């Protein structure tokens, strides 16, 4: 009897060991499958997010081509832009650019509640519909509604998930990955600018809106299929869906705590974000128009927009790489400073002497296009990492949404005001008529430098106080 029990116990142990071995083998196989899945998923995430930046945001950064064409149309009668001022026309691009950031917290909240894929697909479909509607518009306000408001919302719905989803997929090379993704904006502008110029010339602006809108809609929808939350984050967001009502979750926006909101560094960084954003899009939108005032052709103007966007892409990657080594906050201060120097030191003199020395004015303008493209774009790429350095991991998520909204609101005001400062409201006027616009933009950039240095000093003081304690 004892021998039978001993044999039974031995068999049970063998069965248990075999089951454990099978379980371990299954776990190892699952780990290998997950690793293989992640290995192939990460490149797809980068490609998809890059294409989302390339399409909607790339076309937004090529708005200057439409700006110059619409301003040319404003000088003739019997068209939607007859007698429209430069400020009226630039409001179209300003609305689109502002809503890309102004609606950012809502786009992220919707991505958590549903899926990034669903939000991006909605944005892609809306982009195509808005572009087609814009192509049939008869009045200026209809362009502001379709090419401005609707395309701005569509761009936000596709752009924000492309920036919110990828970071969780990367533990190593996160900064480089995000630099490659965000460079899609500049590369998109580089590609779209000459395409828009040629299509407007050969097809007309209405068919160009239809063509580019449909192409971008397809690119956005295809890219949406590859973009989804990292599994652990997806589980976390799924658990959060049981909290509160659906409406409260869809409209949920995180605001900074009272402790942060009443701090000096928050005031400094808020002013910096508002001032820089109010100035940022003015050169981007007016490069093509200003180049025409220097005697360049429409196609050459589109090449300057392409040059600016090429520098945009390069700046985000190169400066981001350097920032990981010398410090993100220090790099943030340097890029802000160089952006203001290029505006006040190159664009202002170019417009001041343009009526008297066209060759020198052109040289200053080319230098401004390159330097501003490199460092103003790098500011955008370093903005979120700098907030992490200033406010820390705990408070940064609450601060970043508010800062994006602040940037969107400031951009909606700054660029139209700058457009209203063009003397005579004639975009084809001599370079000197852009002087007030350049001075206004330069003043905003210099003020933003003062504010970012203030925030930098507040952070240094905090660190000194902690080291003493």
Buried (B, 14 or more C-beta within 10 A) or exposed (E): EEEEEEEEEEEEEEEEEEEEEEEEEEEEEEEEEEEEEBEEBBEBBBBBBBBBBBBBBBBBBBBBBBBBBBBBBBBEEEBBBEEBBBBBBBBBBBBBBBBBBBBBBBBBBBBBBBBBBBBBBBBBBBBBBBBBBBBEBEEBBBBBBBBBBBBBBBBBBBBBBBBBBBBBBBEEEBBBBBBBBBBBBBBBBBBBBBBBBBBBBEEEBBEBBBBBBBBBBBBBBBBBEBBBBBBEBBEEBEEEEEEEEEEEBBEBEBEBBEEBBEBEBBBBBBBBBBBBBBBBBBBBBBBBBBBBBBEBEBEBBBBBBBBBBBBBBBBBBBBBEBBBEEBBBBBBBBBBBBBBBBBBBBBBBBBBBBBEEBEEBBEBBBBBBBBBBBBBBBBBBBBBBBBBBBBEEEBBBBBBBBBBBBBBBBBBBBBBBBBBBBEEBBBBBBBBBBBBBBBBBBBBBBBBBBBBBBBBEBBEEBEEEEEEE
